[in-house]
Amino acid sequence: MSHQWVEDDGDVPPRVSRVGCSGPQSLQSYIMYHGTTRQAAQFILTTGFRQSSDGMLGRGVYLSRDLEKARRYPIGHPEDDKVVIKVVVNVGRVIAIRYQGHPRQKTWHDPAYGQVYDTAWVPPNCGMVSSGLEENCIWDPNQIQIIKVICPRPTPNSSVNTDELLAIGAAGVLAAATTLLLTLRS
């Protein structure tokens, strides 16, 4: 069974940027993506993002400005159970981690090691990520605002029930909108 990931380029909020050739610039906002399962996405839409306990860059929320990167996650999981959560992130102060073993690789948010950063960015094709695509780790989940959930669409001749996928996608968008509205009210 084959799937296609489609993203609408026309819905970028004002003063927000998409992926470009350079890394995210400090104190700017960007569209980013987080790949996960349908069940995990529902949990995130209900409770918000939470820091992972560890990872290549230590604790934080792992996102990418590249939809291609996010749609691969979770790696090895069936395509029809994957979704991508589209978000806007205020990156705060950004540090580039360009190689394995970088002295700030897992201490970029720790004041004991000097300057505190809000986002750690791994550039594309630097050898740290097997896909060669960029990675971002955001320290504070409150810097992330959910926009919508992107579901893969079956390609023609696929046996997936598209009405079911559309219903799940609509429910995800409704939950994301509710979460965003509650966040804005508080």
LINQUI-V156533 format. One line per field, one symbol per residue. phi: phi as a letter, one per 30 degrees, with the letter a starting at -180 (. if undefined). burial: + if it has 9 or more other ideal C-beta (glycine too) atoms within 8 Angstrom, else -. A space follows every 10 residues. Layout:
phi: ???
burial: ???
This chain:
phi: .cbbcbbddd ccdeibcceb dcddceiccb dbbbdadddd ddddddcjdb dddalecidk ccbbdceedd ddcddideed ccbbccbcbd didcccccad ieececbdcc ddcjecccbc ccddhcjdcd dicdbbbcdc eddccdcacc cdcddeidcd dddddddddd dddddddddd dddddd
burial: --+-+----- -----+-+-- ---+---+++ ++++++++-- ++-++----- ++--+-++++ +++++++-++ +-+---+--+ -++++++++- +++++-+--- ---++-+++- ------++++ +++--+-++- --+++++++- +-++-+++++ ++++---+-+ ----++-++- -++-++--++ ------
